[in-house]
Amino acid sequence: MNINLTQKLSKPIVNKVAIIGAGLGGLATAIALKSQGIDVQVYEKAQEFRPAGTGLGLAPNGLNSLEAIAPGIVETLKSSGCEVHHTVLKNIRNETIRANQTKYLEEYGQPLLTVWWYRLQQAIASRLPSEIIHLNHRCIGFEQDENGVEIHFDGQKPVYTDLLIGADGVNSVIRETLFGESEPNYIGSMCWRAVIKYHHELFNEYELVFVKGNKQFMYILNVGDGYTSWISRKLSPDYSLSHSADEVKSRILQELADWDESFLAVVQATPAEQIWEGPICDRPPLTHWSQGRVTLLGDAAHPMAPAMGQGANTTFEDAYELGECFSHSATLQDALTSYEQSRIERTKIIQARSALGEMRYYDVNTVTSSEQTQQQQTTLPDDFNKWLYNYGSSFISSKKGCS
C-alpha cells in the first residue's frame, strides 16, 4: 500500500462503522475499513454461516479490487475455486456450437475464476476477527441525526454508530428506509440453481459449459474441489414460485425434459431441498447512494441481472473505492461524495448492459424498466470489455486515491 507517512499517522474520519450484511460486499468492506484502524462491526440476519449461494465468476476487475483489499487472496481462491481456460457453447442435444480458449489472463492480467459463493464468503471472512461478525441480527430500521446512527434489530439491542453501510442485497432494508422503494423489478427471467458434489463429464475438456435452448439456457460450472454449480434460467413474463422443494425439482426437470441426458443428470443428482428457485430482478439506478451518515454498497446500491456476471465483481470494486475514499478524504461527507462520484456512473452502465444481456440470452429485444437503459446505449465505452475488465489493473501495486 503506497500510503504516505501523513496518511498513516492521520486519524480515521470516523471511529465506528456498522455494516448490515455479511455477504461478499459487507465482509470485503469490513477488511478495507478495519485496515485503517476503524472499529468495524458487521451484522448479519442469518443465524449461522452455512453452505449457500451459487457458483459465480470472478473477473479481472473483481479480482484486482479484492486483491487490493486483501493481498494474497487471489492465490487462495485459485486453490479453492477453478481457473477457467476452456469454455464451450452447446445446444440441448449436446452438440458443440463453439468452443473457446479464454484469454482473460493474457489480455487483462487476471484469470477468470469460478468459485462457490459460500467458499468465497468463507475465504473473505477468514481475514476478519470472528468477534466483529454478529449473526442473528436482522435489521428492521434505523434513525440518524448529525452525530450518528441508531440501528434497530429484531429481538436484539439497538446499536449506535458513526456510519451505517447497507450491504444487505437486492431486498435491502437500508435502501428501502432511505428511498422508500418497494419490491425489486422482475425482468422476465426465472432461475433455478444449486451447487453439489458432482463431476460432470464435460469438465474433462472444459471448465465452463453454456447450453442454449429455446427461450431458456443452462450454465454448468466447475467451481473447484469436485463441486459443480448448475444454473438454469428461462424466459417467463409472469413468475410463480413452487409450493415445495419436490415441486421445484419436478418443475425444472420438466422444463429440461427434452434436453440431453448429460445435462439432466446433474439436476437429477441434486437433492430437491438444495435447489433454489426465484425470479431475476434488478432496480432502477439511483442518482445517489448516501444520505447523511448512511450509504449503500453492492446489490443494495446497484442490483443487476446476472447475464454479465458482474454482481460480485462490481461489489468488490465498491468496497475498494469506499476504503480508498475514506483514507484520502478529510471528512465523512467528502468521502461519501467521492465514493458516489467514483461508482454511480460506472455501475449504471453495467446495470443497463446486464439487463439487455439477460434478454439477449433469449433472443428477445426487450428493454427493462430502468429508464436509463436506452440512454446508456449511446454512452457505452468504445471498447467495453477493456473498460470493464481493466478496472483496477494499476492499483494492486500503486493505489490511486479519491481527490
C-alpha positions in Angstrom: 0.0 0.0 0.0 1.6 3.3 -1.1 0.2 5.5 1.7 2.5 8.3 2.8 3.5 8.9 6.4 1.0 11.7 6.9 -1.9 9.4 5.9 -0.5 6.6 8.1 -0.5 8.9 11.1 -3.8 10.6 10.4 -6.8 9.8 12.5 -9.7 8.0 10.7 -12.5 10.3 9.7 -14.9 8.0 11.7 -14.4 5.9 14.7 -17.2 3.3 14.4 -18.8 1.8 11.3 -21.7 -0.7 11.2 -22.2 -2.8 8.1 -25.5 -4.6 7.6 -25.0 -7.8 5.7 -22.1 -10.4 6.0 -22.2 -11.2 2.3 -19.3 -10.7 0.0 -19.5 -6.9 -0.1 -20.1 -6.4 3.6 -17.1 -8.6 4.6 -14.8 -7.1 2.0 -15.7 -3.6 3.1 -15.0 -4.5 6.7 -11.5 -5.6 5.8 -10.9 -2.4 3.8 -12.0 -0.1 6.7 -10.6 -2.1 9.5 -7.1 -1.9 8.0 -7.4 1.9 8.5 -7.9 1.5 12.3 -11.7 1.9 12.2 -13.9 0.0 14.6 -16.0 -2.0 12.1 -18.9 -4.3 13.2 -20.8 -6.5 10.8 -24.4 -7.5 11.4 -26.0 -10.5 9.6 -29.6 -11.7 9.8 -28.6 -15.4 9.3 -28.3 -17.4 12.5 -25.2 -19.2 11.2 -22.9 -19.4 8.2 -23.9 -22.4 6.2 -23.3 -23.7 2.6 -25.3 -21.5 0.4 -25.3 -19.5 -2.8 -24.4 -20.3 -6.4 -21.3 -20.6 -8.5 -20.0 -17.3 -9.8 -17.3 -16.0 -12.0 -14.6 -13.7 -10.6 -13.4 -11.5 -13.5 -10.2 -9.4 -13.6 -11.9 -6.2 -12.3 -13.3 -8.0 -9.3 -10.0 -9.9 -8.6 -8.0 -6.7 -8.8 -10.3 -5.0 -6.3 -10.4 -7.9 -3.9 -6.6 -8.4 -4.1 -6.0 -4.8 -3.3 -8.3 -5.1 -0.2 -6.9 -8.5 1.0 -3.4 -9.1 -0.5 -2.8 -12.8 -1.4 -6.5 -13.8 -1.5 -6.4 -14.4 -5.3 -3.9 -17.2 -4.8 -6.1 -18.7 -2.1 -9.1 -18.6 -4.4 -7.2 -20.3 -7.2 -6.8 -23.3 -5.0 -10.4 -23.3 -3.7 -12.1 -22.5 -7.0 -11.4 -23.2 -10.7 -9.3 -21.2 -13.2 -11.3 -21.2 -16.4 -9.2 -22.0 -19.5 -11.7 -23.5 -21.8 -15.5 -22.8 -22.4 -18.0 -24.5 -24.7 -21.4 -23.5 -26.1 -23.7 -26.5 -26.7 -27.2 -27.0 -27.9 -29.7 -29.1 -25.9 -28.7 -32.2 -27.9 -25.2 -31.8 -26.6 -23.8 -30.8 -29.9 -21.0 -28.3 -29.8 -21.7 -25.0 -31.4 -18.5 -23.2 -30.4 -15.5 -23.9 -28.1 -13.2 -21.2 -26.8 -9.9 -20.9 -25.0 -10.2 -18.0 -22.6 -7.6 -15.2 -22.7 -8.5 -13.1 -19.6 -5.1 -13.6 -18.1 -3.2 -12.6 -21.3 -5.4 -9.6 -22.1 -6.3 -8.3 -18.6 -3.7 -9.6 -16.2 -6.0 -11.8 -14.1 -7.8 -15.0 -14.9 -11.5 -15.9 -14.9 -12.1 -17.9 -11.7 -15.3 -19.8 -11.0 -15.9 -20.3 -7.3 -18.7 -21.3 -5.0 -20.3 -18.2 -3.3 -20.0 -19.9 0.1 -16.4 -20.8 -0.3 -15.7 -17.2 -1.4 -17.6 -15.8 1.6 -15.6 -18.0 4.0 -12.3 -17.0 2.4 -13.1 -13.3 2.9 -14.5 -13.9 6.4 -11.3 -15.7 7.4 -9.4 -12.3 7.1 -11.6 -10.8 9.9 -11.7 -11.4 13.6 -14.8 -13.6 14.3 -15.9 -11.3 17.1 -16.7 -8.4 14.8 -19.3 -10.5 12.9 -22.7 -10.6 14.7 -25.1 -13.3 13.4 -28.8 -13.4 14.2 -29.1 -9.6 13.8 -31.9 -8.8 11.4 -32.0 -5.1 10.8 -35.5 -3.6 10.9 -34.6 0.1 10.5 -32.5 3.0 11.8 -32.7 6.6 12.8 -29.9 9.1 12.3 -29.0 12.7 13.2 -26.0 14.8 12.6 -23.9 13.0 15.2 -24.6 9.3 14.5 -27.0 6.5 13.5 -29.1 4.3 15.8 -29.7 0.9 14.2 -32.6 -1.3 15.3 -32.7 -5.1 15.2 -35.4 -7.7 15.6 -35.1 -9.0 19.2 -31.6 -7.5 19.8 -30.4 -4.3 21.4 -30.0 -1.2 19.3 -26.5 -0.3 18.1 -25.2 3.3 17.8 -22.5 4.1 15.2 -20.9 6.9 13.3 -21.7 5.4 9.8 -24.1 2.8 8.6 -23.3 0.9 5.4 -26.2 -1.1 3.8 -24.7 -4.2 2.1 -27.9 -6.2 2.5 -28.6 -7.2 -1.0 -31.4 -6.6 -3.6 -34.1 -6.6 -0.9 -32.1 -4.1 1.2 -33.8 -2.7 4.3 -31.4 0.1 4.3 -32.2 1.2 0.8 -35.9 0.9 1.4 -35.7 3.1 4.5 -33.6 5.7 2.7 -35.5 5.9 -0.6 -38.9 4.3 0.1 -38.7 1.8 -2.7 -40.9 -1.3 -2.7 -40.4 -4.6 -4.5 -37.5 -5.0 -6.9 -38.2 -5.1 -10.7 -38.8 -8.6 -12.1 -37.1 -8.5 -15.5 -38.8 -11.6 -17.0 -36.4 -14.4 -16.3 -36.9 -17.2 -13.8 -33.9 -19.1 -12.3 -33.2 -22.5 -10.7 -29.7 -23.3 -9.4 -27.7 -25.4 -7.0 -24.1 -26.4 -6.1 -23.4 -30.1 -5.5 -20.5 -32.6 -5.2 -20.6 -33.8 -8.8 -18.1 -34.2 -11.6 -19.7 -33.5 -15.0 -18.3 -35.5 -17.9 -17.7 -32.3 -19.9 -15.3 -31.0 -17.3 -12.6 -33.3 -18.7 -12.3 -30.8 -21.6 -14.0 -27.6 -20.3 -14.4 -25.7 -17.0 -17.5 -23.8 -18.1 -20.4 -25.1 -20.2 -23.2 -23.0 -21.6 -26.2 -24.7 -23.1 -28.7 -22.7 -25.1 -32.2 -23.9 -25.6 -35.5 -22.2 -26.8 -36.0 -19.2 -24.5 -34.0 -21.0 -21.8 -30.4 -21.8 -21.1 -28.2 -23.5 -18.6 -24.7 -22.9 -17.2 -22.7 -25.8 -15.8 -19.6 -24.5 -13.8 -16.7 -26.3 -12.3 -16.3 -24.4 -9.0 -13.4 -26.5 -7.7 -12.8 -29.4 -5.3 -15.2 -31.7 -7.1 -18.2 -29.3 -6.8 -20.4 -28.4 -9.7 -22.7 -25.4 -10.0 -25.6 -25.6 -12.4 -27.8 -22.6 -13.2 -30.9 -22.7 -15.4 -32.9 -19.7 -16.5 -36.0 -19.4 -18.6 -37.9 -16.5 -20.2 -41.2 -16.2 -18.3 -43.2 -13.0 -18.5 -45.0 -13.9 -15.3 -43.4 -15.7 -12.4 -44.8 -18.0 -9.8 -42.9 -20.0 -7.1 -43.4 -23.7 -6.4 -45.0 -24.7 -3.2 -42.5 -27.3 -2.1 -38.9 -28.5 -2.7 -40.1 -31.6 -4.6 -42.3 -29.4 -6.8 -39.3 -27.2 -7.5 -37.2 -30.2 -8.7 -40.1 -31.6 -10.7 -40.6 -28.2 -12.4 -37.1 -27.8 -13.5 -36.8 -31.4 -14.7 -40.0 -30.8 -16.7 -38.5 -27.6 -18.2 -35.4 -29.6 -19.3 -37.3 -32.7 -20.3 -36.2 -32.5 -24.0 -32.5 -31.9 -23.1 -29.7 -34.4 -23.5 -29.3 -36.8 -20.5 -25.9 -35.4 -19.6 -27.5 -32.1 -18.7 -30.4 -33.6 -16.9 -28.2 -35.9 -14.9 -26.7 -33.0 -12.8 -30.2 -31.8 -11.9 -31.4 -35.4 -11.1 -28.4 -35.8 -8.8 -29.3 -32.7 -6.8 -31.4 -33.1 -3.6 -34.6 -31.2 -4.0 -34.1 -29.1 -0.9 -30.8 -27.8 -2.3 -32.4 -26.3 -5.4 -33.0 -22.6 -5.2 -35.9 -21.2 -7.3 -36.6 -17.5 -7.8 -37.0 -14.5 -10.1 -34.2 -12.5 -11.6 -34.6 -8.9 -10.5 -32.9 -5.5 -10.6 -33.8 -2.0 -9.7 -33.6 1.3 -11.5 -30.2 3.1 -11.0 -30.1 5.7 -8.2 -28.8 9.2 -8.6 -27.1 9.0 -5.1 -26.5 6.2 -2.6 -26.0 8.2 0.6 -28.0 10.3 3.0 -26.3 11.8 6.0 -24.4 9.1 7.7 -25.8 6.2 5.8 -24.7 4.7 2.4 -25.2 1.7 0.2 -22.9 -0.8 -1.4 -23.1 -3.8 -3.8 -26.5 -5.2 -4.7 -28.2 -2.8 -2.2 -26.9 0.1 -4.3 -26.9 -1.4 -7.9 -28.6 -4.8 -8.2 -28.2 -6.1 -11.7 -29.2 -9.1 -13.8 -26.5 -11.8 -13.7 -26.0 -12.0 -17.5 -22.6 -10.4 -17.4 -21.6 -12.0 -14.1 -20.7 -8.6 -12.6 -22.7 -8.5 -9.4 -19.9 -9.7 -7.1 -17.2 -8.1 -9.2 -18.7 -4.6 -9.0 -19.4 -5.1 -5.3 -15.6 -5.7 -4.8 -15.0 -2.5 -6.8 -17.3 -0.6 -4.4 -15.6 -2.0 -1.3 -12.1 -1.0 -2.6 -13.2 2.5 -3.7 -15.1 3.2 -0.4 -11.9 2.3 1.5 -9.8 4.5 -0.7 -12.1 7.4 -0.3 -12.0 7.0 3.4 -8.3 7.1 3.5 -7.9 10.1 1.3 -10.8 12.4 2.5 -10.8 15.0 5.2 -14.4 14.5 6.3 -17.1 11.8 6.1 -19.2 13.8 3.7 -16.2 14.3 1.4 -15.6 10.5 1.5 -19.2 9.6 0.6 -19.3 12.2 -2.2 -16.1 10.9 -3.7 -17.4 7.3 -3.4 -20.5 8.1 -5.3 -18.7 10.0 -7.9 -16.3 7.1 -8.5 -19.0 4.5 -8.7 -22.5 5.5 -9.8 -21.9 6.2 -13.5 -19.9 3.1 -14.0 -22.4 0.8 -12.2 -25.3 2.4 -14.1 -23.7 1.4 -17.4 -23.0 -2.1 -16.2 -26.6 -2.5 -14.9 -28.0 -1.4 -18.2 -25.8 -3.7 -20.2 -26.6 -6.6 -17.9 -30.3 -6.1 -18.3 -30.1 -6.1 -22.0 -27.7 -9.1 -22.0 -30.2 -11.1 -20.0 -32.8 -10.7 -22.7 -30.3 -11.4 -25.4 -29.8 -14.8 -23.9 -33.4 -15.5 -25.1 -33.1 -13.5 -28.4 -35.6 -11.1 -27.2 -35.2 -7.4 -27.9 -36.7 -6.2 -24.7 -35.8 -3.2 -22.6 -36.1 -3.3 -18.8 -38.0 -0.8 -16.7 -34.8 1.0 -15.9 -35.5 4.4 -17.5 -31.8 4.9 -18.1 -31.3 1.8 -20.1 -31.9 3.3 -23.6 -29.9 6.4 -22.7 -26.9 4.3 -21.7 -26.7 2.7 -25.2 -25.3 5.9 -26.6 -22.7 6.3 -23.8 -21.1 2.9 -23.6 -17.3 3.0 -23.8 -15.9 2.2 -27.3 -14.1 -0.9 -26.1 -16.5 -2.1 -23.4 -14.5 -5.2 -22.4 -11.3 -3.3 -21.8 -13.2 -0.6 -19.9 -14.8 -3.3 -17.8 -12.0 -5.8 -17.1 -9.0 -3.5 -16.9 -10.6 -1.7 -13.9 -8.1 -1.8 -11.0 -5.2 -3.2 -13.1 -2.9 -0.4 -11.8 -3.8 -0.2 -8.2 -2.6 -3.5 -6.8 1.0 -2.2 -6.9 0.1 1.6 -7.0 -3.1 2.5 -5.3 -4.9 5.6 -6.5 -6.8 7.9 -4.1 -10.0 9.8 -4.3 -9.2 13.5 -4.6 
